Amino acid sequence: MGLWTLLEACLLFANAMAILNEDRFLARRGWTLAEIPGSGRNSLKGQIIGLIHACQFFRLPLIILNIIVIVLKLFTG
């Protein structure tokens, strides 16, 4: 497994986190920032929720990175 494959896997993981809908999926399971108190954000659950929200916040850079990866894959195979 090379570095490029690892970067692609991280990009796919970020894409998966970015498409999670807070109202339809996360709220039913209690995974929203509103349900985590201020001191609970340092817990593992709080950090995972923060990661999900960060991925959702950076959707535009993810779209740009996806376009770059697709173009590179088209040219390099």
N, C-alpha and C positions, 0 to 999 in steps of 0.2 A: 504494500500500500504506500503510495507516494504522497508527497505534500499536496499535490493538486487534488487528489482524491479526497484527502482529509478536508481541504477547503470547500470542495463541492458538498461534502456531507454536512459541514457546518452551515452552508448556505441553504441546503434542503431543510435542515432542522429549523433554521430561522424562518423559512417560509411556512413551515408547519405551525409554528407558534404565532405567526402574524395573521393567519386566517381564522384562528379560534374566535368565535363570536362570544362576547362577554354576556349578552343577554340570554342567548339560547343555550349555551354550553357551560360557561364558567359559573354563572350565578346559581344554577341549579345545584352545583356541587360545593358552593360556598367559597369559590376561588376568585373573589373580587377584592380590590384594594379597600373598598368601603367596609368590608367585614373583618379586616385585619386591623387590630389596634396599633397605635404608633410603636409600642415596644415589641409587638409581634412581627414586625417587618424584618427583624434580624434572624428569625427562625428560618428553617429550611423551606417551609411552605410560603412564608412571606417573600423569600428571595426568588422562589420559582414564579410566584405571581408577579413580582417586579420584572423578572426576565420576560414573561409573556407580554406585559404591558410595554416594555421597551421595544420588543420586536414589533408590536402593533404600532408604536409611535414612529418607527423608522421604516414605514412601508415604502416610501418613495426611494430611499437609497437601496432597499431590497429589489425594487423593480429595476433600477439601473444596473445593479450587480447581476441580476438574472439576465438582462439583455446582453451584458458584456460576456457572461459565461456562455450563453447560447451562440453568440457570434464567434467566440473563440473555438467552441466545439465544432461549428460549421466549417471553419477554416482548417483546424488541425485534425479533426476526425475523432 
